[in-house]
Amino acid sequence: MKLIIGNKNYSSWSLRGWLACKQSGLSFEELTVPLYGEDWDELKRSSDDLAPSQGKVPILWDGEAVVWDSLAIIEYLADKVGRDRFWPKEDDARAMARSMVAEMHSGYLPLRRQCPMNIRRRVVDAEVPDDAKADIVRIMTLWAEARARFGKGGPFLFGTFCAADIIYAPVVSRFLTYGIPVPGFARAYMEAVWEHEWMQEWITAAEEEDWVIEQFETPVVK
């Protein structure tokens, strides 16, 4: 398998696809393309690897099979290795995990826009607009319910690391970058995600990158 991703410091969707490949336990080759670089437009037009997704990352090639979109990658890999590797076994837990993943995948646009992922950066006294604050409150509510109902088997949302943690990992990064205050249970969860060996591998690589994308260095938050 070959996974094409963007800059590790900024690309939240790439992080999700990469964590999904790690969770699968399957070996894969990793190819990084520098997003928004001088040759980015030409690369999107000319690269056969990127063509099926119209230049969007992540994109997973598995022989002749091609999968783009991070949630589609999760589902494709779950079909290959067994759904229990990615999703809780019990119906009620799995129902909530799927709903949380779908909500994150399609929503929270104010938070995404106001607080772009930037692993290397730390913003002091960030002023988060009300619509992004509403997103944060909603996420805290979901995290609290998942942990209270299904998190007794470990430090993650549903106990053990699963698709829900993969999808919310970039949110953990955003909260740390912008110093978002969170209650103790959320802080413990964020620490578990941040200290996970795969996250540490990704973070180390992000810190070593020399690419800078100015539009993500000057977010709307002040």
Secondary structure as the mmCIF struct_conf table of DSSP 4:
data_model
#
loop_
_struct_conf.conf_type_id
_struct_conf.id
_struct_conf.beg_label_comp_id
_struct_conf.beg_label_asym_id
_struct_conf.beg_label_seq_id
_struct_conf.end_label_comp_id
_struct_conf.end_label_asym_id
_struct_conf.end_label_seq_id
STRN STRN1 LYS A 2 ILE A 5
TURN_TY1_P TURN_TY1_P1 LYS A 8 TYR A 10
HELX_RH_AL_P HELX_RH_AL_P1 SER A 12 SER A 24
TURN_TY1_P TURN_TY1_P2 GLY A 25 GLY A 25
STRN STRN2 GLU A 29 THR A 32
TURN_TY1_P TURN_TY1_P3 LEU A 35 TYR A 36
TURN_TY1_P TURN_TY1_P4 GLU A 38 ASP A 39
HELX_RH_AL_P HELX_RH_AL_P2 TRP A 40 SER A 46
TURN_TY1_P TURN_TY1_P5 ASP A 48 LEU A 50
HELX_RH_3T_P HELX_RH_3T_P1 ALA A 51 SER A 53
TURN_TY1_P TURN_TY1_P6 GLN A 54 GLY A 55
BEND BEND1 VAL A 57 VAL A 57
STRN STRN3 ILE A 59 ASP A 62
TURN_TY1_P TURN_TY1_P7 GLY A 63 GLU A 64
STRN STRN4 ALA A 65 TRP A 68
BEND BEND2 ASP A 69 ASP A 69
HELX_RH_AL_P HELX_RH_AL_P3 SER A 70 VAL A 81
HELX_RH_3T_P HELX_RH_3T_P2 ARG A 83 ARG A 85
TURN_TY1_P TURN_TY1_P8 PHE A 86 PHE A 86
BEND BEND3 TRP A 87 TRP A 87
BEND BEND4 LYS A 89 GLU A 90
HELX_RH_AL_P HELX_RH_AL_P4 ASP A 91 SER A 106
HELX_RH_AL_P HELX_RH_AL_P5 LEU A 109 GLN A 114
BEND BEND5 CYS A 115 CYS A 115
TURN_TY1_P TURN_TY1_P9 ILE A 119 ARG A 120
TURN_TY1_P TURN_TY1_P10 VAL A 124 ASP A 125
HELX_RH_AL_P HELX_RH_AL_P6 ASP A 130 PHE A 150
TURN_TY1_P TURN_TY1_P11 LYS A 152 GLY A 153
BEND BEND6 GLY A 154 PRO A 155
STRN STRN5 PHE A 156 PHE A 156
TURN_TY1_P TURN_TY1_P12 LEU A 157 PHE A 158
STRN STRN6 GLY A 159 GLY A 159
BEND BEND7 THR A 160 THR A 160
HELX_RH_AL_P HELX_RH_AL_P7 ALA A 163 THR A 177
TURN_TY1_P TURN_TY1_P13 TYR A 178 GLY A 179
HELX_RH_AL_P HELX_RH_AL_P8 GLY A 184 GLU A 195
BEND BEND8 HIS A 196 HIS A 196
HELX_RH_AL_P HELX_RH_AL_P9 GLU A 197 GLU A 208
HELX_RH_AL_P HELX_RH_AL_P10 GLU A 214 GLU A 217
BEND BEND9 THR A 218 THR A 218
BEND BEND10 VAL A 220 VAL A 220
#
